[in-house]
Amino acid sequence: VVVMFEASIFCYGALGRFLETCWHIRERVNPDLAVAGILRGLIDARRTDNKALISQVADQYGELCFETILTRNAAAGRLPLVGFENNNELDRAVAQYESFVKELLRRVE
């Protein structure tokens, strides 16, 4: 499981309960279930409240957090509109996702 965390107080409040649910399922239903980590995404790096929340999650959950933090960017937001072909912003849009995938593969191997 990759736990998605969006920098909002509602998501922060639900994070612990979601992890408890994952661990409960592992104990009682599926012993193969594993939490790969918490991916902090949809972060607006300009907002101080977003920075504070991602820092709180890192402090509370430590190594469970992926190092990669996915920030909001216009290039990624336009992908559904302009598609992948002939898109000069594609590299910028997917670069941080490539970093996350590499980190995820290191964790699950």
Solvent accessible surface area in square Angstrom, and as a share of the most:
residue,aa,sasa,rsa
1,V,64,0.37
2,V,50,0.29
3,V,5,0.03
4,M,110,0.49
5,F,2,0.01
6,E,68,0.31
7,A,13,0.10
8,S,37,0.24
9,I,111,0.56
10,F,171,0.71
11,C,33,0.20
12,Y,51,0.20
13,G,38,0.36
14,A,40,0.31
15,L,5,0.03
16,G,25,0.24
17,R,156,0.57
18,F,94,0.39
19,L,1,0.00
20,E,113,0.51
21,T,68,0.40
22,C,7,0.04
23,W,89,0.31
24,H,89,0.40
25,I,65,0.33
26,R,88,0.32
27,E,135,0.61
28,R,178,0.65
29,V,113,0.65
30,N,61,0.31
31,P,108,0.68
32,D,126,0.65
33,L,39,0.19
34,A,61,0.47
35,V,23,0.13
36,A,18,0.14
37,G,0,0.00
38,I,0,0.00
39,L,6,0.03
40,R,17,0.06
41,G,2,0.02
42,L,92,0.46
43,I,2,0.01
44,D,22,0.11
45,A,55,0.43
46,R,204,0.75
47,R,123,0.45
48,T,108,0.63
49,D,64,0.33
50,N,7,0.04
51,K,102,0.43
52,A,53,0.41
53,L,16,0.08
54,I,22,0.11
55,S,55,0.36
56,Q,83,0.37
57,V,0,0.00
58,A,35,0.27
59,D,119,0.62
60,Q,107,0.48
61,Y,42,0.16
62,G,39,0.37
63,E,163,0.73
64,L,44,0.22
65,C,9,0.06
66,F,0,0.00
67,E,149,0.67
68,T,16,0.09
69,I,54,0.27
70,L,9,0.04
71,T,46,0.27
72,R,134,0.49
73,N,48,0.24
74,A,62,0.48
75,A,1,0.01
76,A,24,0.19
77,G,52,0.50
78,R,90,0.33
79,L,26,0.13
80,P,116,0.73
81,L,150,0.75
82,V,84,0.48
83,G,27,0.26
84,F,130,0.54
85,E,146,0.65
86,N,161,0.83
87,N,22,0.11
88,N,150,0.77
89,E,29,0.13
90,L,47,0.23
91,D,117,0.61
92,R,148,0.54
93,A,1,0.01
94,V,37,0.21
95,A,54,0.42
96,Q,33,0.15
97,Y,92,0.35
98,E,99,0.44
99,S,54,0.35
100,F,23,0.10
101,V,73,0.42
102,K,129,0.54
103,E,10,0.04
104,L,40,0.20
105,L,90,0.45
106,R,160,0.58
107,R,85,0.31
108,V,91,0.52
109,E,170,0.76
